[in-house]
């Protein structure tokens, strides 16, 4: 009776935390700043993200989640502990049960790492759900139907493509080509074409401001500041939307290839359903201009973008908790969970 149910979308770029019956209560960058001299956490979330690229040698600002899985266990545990504590602030509940998401096809070791991190962060009981299934639930897809549905979750660290029917994933494919890869592609393009070194945060701002998958109306330009690689001095350039589109083209082609490959593995009966119903896009990457139109052109299937696509995974976990979730402590063995 003194336990609160919490759901967490532990993303590579952003973490969303929600509470049963309250919905999403927190949206924070998945960043931790800590002092390397004594391993003390200095900041978590938005405050830590502001420190990226601006810290002295004694302080490091890192993203502990890479490609949807834990890259630094201790830092992830500290981040989760902070987020859970903030979510429970002002509450009479001292204990919590937590449900988190994991990428499809995650290994036993990676699943166990997320499970243990949440347990060490203060969760009394932990359960896991795969990202595409949570995204589909959050997008309003009828996952329990016998007809097949295809969901593409364009996250920060991974792109998850899955065909879902009868409440479970029939076939899925995951690729590391995602939001962070698009940012890296912009960094590399600017360095090669303009001899200018920019940071990941600047590349992300460029992607949001003028990035697109196809040409769009009223395309503009954006002034970008960085360091000239020729003389080492500060320099400003103007990037056009066409240049950014050129930088992103190879990465977007890889995402389309992943969708095609997943469709090739889909049973014929479900493939027919998907042709009729189309593809649903979720995740922050779904907000890239004209990406739905590009996928529609390349696959020949109708594509729709979910409402508030960046929140679909968190909302899906929340709905799972609200409906039929029974918490148990699981033991991982041979990639499966046993009560």
C-alpha positions in Angstrom: 0.0 0.0 0.0 3.0 2.3 0.3 4.4 1.5 -3.1 4.1 3.8 -6.2 4.1 2.4 -9.8 6.5 4.3 -12.0 7.2 3.9 -15.7 10.4 5.1 -17.4 11.4 5.5 -21.1 15.1 5.3 -20.7 16.2 6.8 -24.0 19.7 7.5 -25.4 19.0 11.2 -25.6 16.0 11.8 -23.3 14.4 10.0 -20.4 10.7 10.3 -19.6 9.4 9.4 -16.2 5.7 8.9 -15.4 3.5 7.8 -12.5 0.5 5.5 -12.7 -2.7 7.6 -12.9 -0.7 10.8 -13.4 0.9 10.3 -16.7 4.3 11.7 -17.7 5.7 13.9 -14.9 9.3 14.5 -16.1 11.2 14.9 -19.3 14.9 15.2 -18.9 18.0 14.7 -21.1 19.8 11.4 -20.4 23.0 13.2 -19.3 25.0 13.0 -16.1 27.9 15.3 -15.1 30.2 14.0 -12.4 33.6 14.8 -10.8 36.2 12.3 -11.9 38.3 13.1 -8.8 35.9 11.6 -6.3 33.1 10.2 -8.5 30.4 12.5 -7.2 27.5 13.5 -9.4 27.4 17.2 -10.0 24.3 17.5 -12.2 21.7 15.3 -14.0 19.3 16.0 -16.9 19.0 19.5 -18.4 21.6 21.0 -16.0 24.1 18.4 -17.0 23.4 18.8 -20.8 24.3 22.4 -20.5 27.7 21.4 -19.4 28.5 19.2 -22.5 31.6 20.6 -24.2 32.1 23.3 -21.5 33.4 21.4 -18.5 36.9 21.6 -16.9 39.1 18.6 -16.9 37.9 17.4 -13.5 34.2 17.2 -14.5 32.9 15.0 -17.3 29.4 15.2 -18.8 28.4 11.9 -20.4 25.4 10.1 -21.9 25.4 6.7 -20.1 23.0 5.2 -22.6 24.4 4.2 -26.0 22.2 2.6 -28.6 19.4 2.1 -26.2 21.5 0.1 -23.8 23.6 0.9 -20.8 27.2 1.9 -21.6 28.1 3.0 -18.0 26.3 1.1 -15.3 27.3 3.3 -12.3 26.4 6.5 -14.0 23.1 5.1 -15.2 22.2 4.0 -11.7 23.0 7.4 -10.4 20.8 9.0 -13.1 17.9 6.6 -12.4 18.2 7.2 -8.7 17.9 11.0 -9.2 14.9 10.7 -11.6 13.0 8.3 -9.3 13.7 10.5 -6.3 12.4 13.5 -8.2 9.3 11.7 -9.3 8.5 10.6 -5.7 9.2 14.1 -4.3 6.3 15.3 -2.1 4.7 11.8 -2.2 3.8 9.7 0.9 5.1 6.6 -1.0 8.6 5.6 0.0 8.9 2.6 -2.3 8.3 2.1 -6.1 7.8 -0.5 -8.7 9.3 0.4 -12.0 8.7 -0.6 -15.6 11.3 0.2 -18.3 11.7 -0.3 -22.0 14.5 -2.2 -23.8 15.3 -2.4 -27.5 14.0 -5.4 -29.5 16.5 -8.2 -29.8 18.3 -7.0 -26.7 20.8 -9.5 -25.2 20.5 -11.2 -21.9 23.5 -9.2 -20.5 22.0 -5.9 -21.7 18.6 -6.7 -20.3 20.1 -7.7 -17.0 22.1 -4.5 -16.8 19.0 -2.4 -17.1 17.1 -4.6 -14.6 20.0 -4.3 -12.1 20.4 -0.6 -12.6 16.8 0.1 -11.7 16.9 -2.3 -8.8 20.0 -0.6 -7.4 18.5 2.8 -7.9 15.7 2.0 -5.4 13.0 0.0 -7.3 11.5 -2.7 -5.2 10.3 -4.6 -8.3 11.2 -4.2 -11.9 9.7 -5.3 -15.2 10.8 -4.7 -18.8 8.9 -4.1 -22.1 10.3 -4.0 -25.6 10.4 -0.5 -27.2 8.4 -1.3 -30.4 5.6 -2.8 -28.4 5.4 0.1 -26.0 5.6 2.6 -28.9 2.7 0.8 -30.7 0.6 0.9 -27.6 1.3 4.6 -27.0 0.5 5.4 -30.6 -2.9 3.8 -30.3 -2.2 0.8 -32.5 -4.5 -2.2 -31.7 -1.7 -4.5 -30.7 -4.0 -7.3 -29.6 -5.7 -7.7 -33.0 -4.9 -10.7 -35.2 -4.1 -8.4 -38.1 -0.5 -7.2 -38.4 0.7 -3.7 -37.8 4.2 -2.2 -38.5 5.7 0.4 -36.2 8.9 2.3 -36.8 10.4 4.0 -33.7 13.0 6.5 -34.7 14.8 7.1 -31.4 18.1 8.8 -30.5 20.3 5.7 -30.3 18.4 3.1 -32.3 15.7 2.8 -34.9 13.3 -0.1 -34.1 11.2 -1.6 -36.8 8.6 -4.3 -35.7 5.6 -6.1 -37.0 3.1 -6.7 -34.2 0.1 -9.0 -34.0 -1.9 -10.7 -31.2 -0.2 -8.6 -28.5 3.4 -9.5 -29.3 6.2 -8.8 -31.8 6.2 -11.2 -34.8 9.4 -10.0 -36.4 11.7 -7.0 -35.7 14.9 -5.3 -36.7 17.0 -2.8 -34.9 19.7 -0.5 -36.3 22.0 2.0 -34.7 21.3 4.5 -37.4 19.1 6.9 -35.6 18.9 10.5 -34.3 22.5 10.5 -33.0 23.8 9.2 -36.3 22.0 12.0 -38.1 23.8 14.5 -35.9 27.1 12.8 -36.5 26.5 12.9 -40.2 26.0 16.7 -40.1 29.2 17.1 -38.1 31.2 15.1 -40.6 29.7 16.9 -43.6 30.5 20.4 -42.2 34.0 19.3 -41.4 34.7 17.8 -44.9 33.0 20.5 -47.0 33.6 23.7 -44.9 36.7 22.7 -42.8 34.7 23.7 -39.8 34.5 21.7 -36.6 31.1 21.9 -34.8 29.8 20.0 -31.7 27.0 17.5 -31.5 24.6 20.0 -29.8 25.1 22.4 -32.7 24.5 19.6 -35.2 21.3 18.7 -33.4 20.1 22.4 -33.6 20.8 22.4 -37.3 18.8 19.2 -37.8 15.8 20.6 -36.0 16.0 24.0 -37.6 16.5 23.2 -41.3 16.9 19.4 -41.5 14.6 17.4 -43.9 14.3 14.2 -45.7 12.9 15.8 -48.9 12.7 19.3 -50.3 10.1 21.5 -48.5 8.6 25.0 -49.0 10.4 28.1 -47.8 13.7 26.4 -47.2 16.1 28.6 -45.3 19.6 29.0 -44.2 21.2 28.8 -40.7 24.4 30.5 -39.4 26.7 28.0 -37.8 29.6 28.8 -35.5 32.6 26.5 -35.0 36.4 26.2 -35.2 38.2 26.6 -38.5 40.3 23.5 -39.0 42.8 25.4 -41.2 43.9 28.1 -38.8 42.2 27.0 -35.5 40.3 30.3 -35.2 36.5 30.8 -34.7 34.5 30.9 -37.9 30.9 31.4 -39.0 29.3 29.8 -42.1 25.8 29.6 -43.5 24.4 26.1 -44.0 21.5 25.6 -46.4 18.7 23.1 -46.0 19.9 21.4 -49.2 23.3 20.8 -47.7 21.8 19.4 -44.6 19.6 17.1 -46.7 22.7 15.9 -48.6 24.4 15.2 -45.3 21.5 13.1 -44.0 20.8 11.1 -47.2 22.9 8.1 -46.6 21.7 7.7 -43.0 18.0 7.9 -44.1 18.7 5.4 -46.8 19.9 2.9 -44.2 16.7 3.4 -42.2 14.6 2.7 -45.3 16.6 -0.4 -46.0 15.9 -1.6 -42.4 12.2 -1.2 -43.0 12.4 -3.1 -46.3 14.4 -5.9 -44.6 11.8 -6.2 -41.8 9.0 -6.4 -44.4 10.8 -9.1 -46.3 10.8 -11.3 -43.1 7.1 -10.7 -42.4 4.7 -13.6 -43.0 2.6 -13.1 -46.2 -0.7 -12.8 -44.3 0.6 -10.1 -42.0 2.3 -8.3 -45.0 -1.1 -8.0 -46.7 -2.5 -6.3 -43.5 0.4 -3.9 -43.4 -0.1 -2.9 -47.1 -3.7 -1.9 -46.2 -3.0 -0.3 -42.8 0.4 1.3 -43.5 3.3 2.1 -41.3 3.1 4.1 -38.0 6.1 6.3 -37.2 7.0 7.1 -33.5 10.0 8.6 -31.7 11.6 12.0 -31.9 13.1 11.3 -35.3 9.6 11.1 -36.8 9.4 14.9 -36.5 12.1 15.3 -39.2 10.5 17.2 -42.1 9.1 14.9 -44.8 10.5 11.7 -43.4 7.1 10.0 -43.6 6.8 11.1 -47.2 10.3 9.7 -48.0 9.4 6.3 -46.5 6.1 6.3 -48.3 7.8 6.9 -51.6 10.5 4.2 -51.0 8.1 1.5 -49.7 4.9 2.2 -51.6 2.9 1.9 -48.3 1.0 4.7 -46.5 2.8 6.2 -43.6 1.4 8.1 -40.7 3.2 9.9 -37.8 1.7 9.3 -34.4 0.5 12.2 -32.3 3.3 13.4 -30.0 5.6 10.7 -31.4 8.5 11.5 -29.0 6.2 10.4 -26.0 4.7 7.3 -27.5 7.1 4.8 -25.8 6.5 6.4 -22.4 2.8 6.6 -22.9 2.7 3.0 -24.0 4.5 1.8 -20.8 2.0 3.9 -18.8 -1.0 2.3 -20.5 0.5 -1.2 -19.9 0.7 -0.4 -16.2 -2.8 1.0 -16.1 -4.3 -2.1 -17.7 -3.0 -5.5 -16.9 0.5 -5.2 -15.4 1.4 -7.6 -12.6 4.8 -6.8 -11.2 7.2 -9.7 -10.5 10.9 -10.0 -9.9 12.3 -11.8 -12.9 15.4 -14.0 -13.3 17.1 -13.8 -16.7 18.1 -17.0 -18.2 19.0 -17.8 -21.9 17.5 -14.5 -23.0 14.1 -15.2 -21.5 12.4 -14.1 -18.3 11.2 -16.6 -15.7 9.2 -15.8 -12.6 
